[in-house]
Amino acid sequence: MFNVPTRAAGPSCARRERKLLWLGVIALFVSGCGRSDVVTLHGAGATFPEPLYKRWFREYYNIDPRVRVSYQGLGSGAGIRQFTAGLVDFGASDSAMSPAEIKQVPAWGVTLLPMTSGCVVLAYNIPGVSSGLRLPRDVYPKIFLGTITRWNDPAIVRANPGVVLPDLPITVVRRSDGSGTTYVLTNHLGAISKDWKAGPGVGKSVRWPTGLGSKGNPGVAFTIDQTPGAIGYLEYSYTMNSGTATARLQNKAGAFVAPSPESARAALSRVQMPEDLIAWVPDPEGPDSYPIVSFTWILCRKVYDEPEVGETLKRVLLYGVGDGQKCSKDLGYVPLPEAIAQRVRTAIETIEVRTTVPETAPRRVPRLSLKTP
């Protein structure tokens, strides 16, 4: 019931106000009904590409306001679990999916689409050292192993002549959640350090010898910023405009290279993408190559049994691998080479959208919650 105020001006005023109120209620009702054609897509997963994906989805809304895409950056591990459980229309992972994970996907199957690429940076907070710190490839694995523990360690001092490094403990900041960014970093560390490969190894989650855990790229960035002496790993876009200091890393050719879209592109330029569209570059060649780079993938069903969802998702993804690539550089990502982009478009077109659902088809799981299982 609505309480309609009356005024001393008399019944005509009250009738006028009541009429206006009901006209407003009717207008709200009609406007709500007018959006019955809205399609909402739900996705979850990697925080590495989250800024770019959200930009794509906002831009696509400007193109077609009927399409709303909700994306939650829960981490790659959670994205794979949400996708496999049928809680989202698409997932996202910086670590693609392992053969064991692919086997767990229900009968709808999975198509893995590399949608963009970029680099993982080592960000630090050293009082008095604002930028340009150089870390040799035999040093930064030892920092993450916990065997180099202070910023004035001789191995770091030798690589940074003229830089006054404080006698300050090193605090490693790493991910606490299952993370594709962790996979990219540990895949690189395993390629350049026998001790790392034989110790923590490679994975979305590893047994860290040292450090503070924080959730997501945003959590790691915040902890580094608040902790003098900290060093951690982040997707480049989280540092590009924040002023967070990032290290120059020594690559396979022996050069110290700063992270940037250009140095990431140089590292990825020699990639030969296989049939399954999963490629890794754990220790790239070339003097201009930044050493920690990766593609990142969206996980789609091979078959969608809801035509509205399937067809809309395909259009959104085709936008992302097309005009959406123009947003990449502004946000610190590397646009896909056109040859790879064309293969991704072909893979998107192969996604089947059923107009009738066979009785044997797996039933859709109600999306009651997007919390990490």
Summary of the structure (lengths in Angstrom):
residues: 373
radius of gyration: 24.9
end to end distance: 41.0
largest distance: 89.2
contacts: 1225
relative contact order: 0.17
helix: 37%
strand: 20%
